[in-house]
Amino acid sequence: MLEYIARRVLWAIPFMLAASLLAFAIIQAPPGDFVTTYAAKLEADGQQVDPARLASLRERFGLDESFLHQYVKWISAIFRGDFGVSFQWQQPVADLIGERMALSVTLAFATMLFTWAVALPIGIYSAVRKYTVGDYVVSVLGFIGLATPNFLVAIALMYFGVVHLGADVTGLFSPEYEAAPWSWEKFVDLVKHLIIPVLIIGTASTASLIRIMRANLLDELYRPYVTTARAKGLSEFRLLLKYPVRLALNPFVSTIGWAFPQIISGSTIVAVVLSLPTADPLMLDALLSQDMYLAGAFILLLSILSISGMLVSDVLLALIDPRIRYR
C-alpha cells in the first residue's frame, strides 16, 4: 500500500508541472495583456491614454518578454513561496488570496459533507424501495434539483429572507465580525452563515449523487454474491452495508478528484449574488482584467486541488474495493 501511495505521489509531480504550464498558457491565450485591458478601461472612462505610461507598465511587469521566460520566472518564484504581485491591486498575490482561498475551501468541504450526508442514505433508500411512492418523490425532487440553477435558488432565498423574514442572507459574516480578527465567536458566526450557501451550492450535487447512488446500488442488489450472502443468513441491513453499498460507493469516492475544485470554481455566480468573500469573485475579476499573477495563482491552486483530490480518491478506492489491486 505504501508503495502504491508513493508511486501515485511521484506521478502527481509532473502532472502539477504540466498543470502550471497549462494554467499560464490559458491566461496568456486571450489577445492583449493587462496593460491593453487597462488602456481600454481608461478610454471607456473618457480618460487620456499616455503611451509612455503604458510602455513603462509593460516594461515594469515584464510583459514584453517571451512566454517561456515569463513562465520560468513565475514558476521559479512560486517554488520560493512568492506568487508575485497583482497588477490591478498592487499587492502581493499571497496576501490577496490567502483568506479568500481558505474560505472557499471551507465552503467546498462543508458542501461536500452535506451532499454525502444527504445523498448517501436517500440514494440507498431509493434503490432498496424502488418504484414506491418514496422513490418517485425522491426522483422528482432530484430532477428539480438538477434542473434548477444554483443562482436562481440563491435569488429566491434572498427574496424570501428579506421580504418574509426581514433577514439578510448574504455574506459569510455578521457586520461586526467582517473586519474583526479571528476568534471563537467569529468562527461560530461563520458556521451559522455557511448554512445558506451550502444548501444552495449543494442542491445540484446532492441530486446528481442520489441518482448515481440509486443506479449503482440497483446494479449490485441482484448480483449472485448478494443472493448467496442472504442465503447464509445475514441480516438484510448488515448484508446491504457490507457488500452492495460498499461497492456502490465507488462513484462517490471517484468524484472527490473533480468535485472539490468544481464546487469552488462552479459557485462563482452564487458567490457574486450572495456577496460571499470567497475566491470566486476575485478570480473572475482577475481573469477579466488579465491580471496574470493573480489569475495564474487561482488556476494553479485549483489544479493542485484536482490532482490532490484524484490522489485521495485513488487511495480510498483501493481501500474500499477489493477488486482494485495496487499493481
Residue pairs with C-beta under 8 A, 6 or more apart in sequence:
1 318
1 326
3 326
4 315
4 318
4 326
4 327
5 315
8 311
8 314
8 315
9 311
12 307
12 308
12 311
15 307
16 303
16 304
16 307
17 75
19 300
19 303
19 304
19 306
19 307
20 75
20 78
20 300
20 303
21 71
22 303
23 296
23 299
23 300
23 303
24 67
24 70
24 71
24 74
24 75
24 296
25 67
26 299
27 287
27 290
27 292
27 295
27 296
27 299
28 67
28 70
28 292
30 290
32 290
33 58
33 63
33 290
33 292
34 57
34 61
34 63
34 87
34 88
34 289
34 290
34 291
34 292
35 54
35 57
35 58
35 61
35 63
36 290
37 288
37 289
37 290
38 54
38 57
38 87
38 289
39 49
39 54
42 48
42 49
43 49
57 63
58 64
61 87
61 292
62 69
62 70
62 73
63 70
65 73
70 292
74 84
74 292
74 293
74 296
77 83
77 84
78 297
78 300
81 94
82 92
82 94
83 92
83 93
83 94
83 97
83 293
83 297
84 92
84 93
84 292
84 293
84 294
84 296
84 297
85 91
85 92
85 93
85 293
86 92
86 93
86 96
86 286
86 291
86 293
86 294
87 289
87 291
87 292
87 293
87 294
88 285
88 286
88 289
88 291
88 294
89 96
89 291
89 294
93 293
93 294
93 297
94 297
96 282
96 294
97 279
97 282
97 294
97 297
97 298
97 301
99 277
100 277
100 278
100 279
100 282
101 279
101 298
101 301
103 172
103 190
103 276
103 277
103 278
103 279
104 264
104 278
104 279
104 280
105 264
105 305
106 190
106 194
107 172
107 194
107 197
107 198
107 201
107 263
107 264
107 267
107 276
107 278
108 260
108 261
108 263
108 264
108 267
109 260
110 194
110 198
111 197
111 198
111 201
111 202
111 205
111 263
112 205
112 256
112 259
112 260
112 263
114 198
114 199
114 202
114 206
115 202
115 205
115 206
115 209
116 209
116 252
118 202
118 206
118 210
119 205
119 206
119 209
119 210
119 213
119 252
120 209
120 213
120 252
122 138
122 210
122 213
123 209
123 210
123 211
123 212
123 213
123 214
123 217
124 213
124 217
124 240
124 245
125 134
125 135
125 138
126 134
126 135
126 138
126 139
126 210
126 213
126 214
127 213
127 214
127 215
127 217
127 218
127 221
128 217
128 221
128 240
129 135
130 214
130 218
138 210
139 211
141 207
142 207
142 208
142 210
142 211
143 207
144 207
145 203
145 204
145 206
145 207
146 204
146 207
146 208
146 211
148 203
148 204
150 200
150 201
150 203
150 204
150 267
150 269
150 270
151 269
151 270
151 273
153 200
153 203
154 200
154 270
154 273
154 274
155 273
157 169
157 196
157 199
157 200
158 169
158 170
158 273
158 274
161 167
161 168
161 169
162 168
162 169
169 196
169 274
170 274
170 275
170 276
171 178
171 193
171 274
171 275
171 276
171 277
172 190
172 193
172 194
172 197
172 276
172 277
172 278
173 186
173 189
173 190
173 193
173 277
174 189
174 193
177 185
177 186
177 189
177 190
178 277
180 186
196 274
197 267
197 270
197 274
197 276
200 270
200 274
201 263
201 266
201 267
201 270
205 259
205 263
209 251
209 252
209 255
212 251
212 252
213 248
213 251
213 252
216 247
216 248
216 250
216 251
217 244
217 245
217 248
219 248
220 226
220 243
220 244
220 245
220 247
220 248
221 244
223 244
225 243
226 239
226 243
226 244
229 239
229 242
229 243
230 236
230 239
234 242
246 320
246 321
247 321
249 320
250 317
250 320
250 321
253 313
253 316
253 317
253 320
254 313
254 317
255 313
256 309
256 310
256 312
256 313
256 316
257 306
257 307
257 309
257 310
257 311
257 312
257 313
258 306
258 309
258 310
259 309
260 305
260 306
260 309
261 302
261 303
261 305
261 306
261 309
264 278
264 279
264 280
264 302
264 305
265 280
265 283
265 302
267 276
267 278
267 280
268 280
268 281
268 283
268 284
270 276
271 278
271 280
271 281
272 280
272 281
272 284
279 298
282 294
282 298
283 294
283 295
283 298
283 299
285 291
286 294
286 295
286 298
287 295
317 324
318 324
318 325
318 326
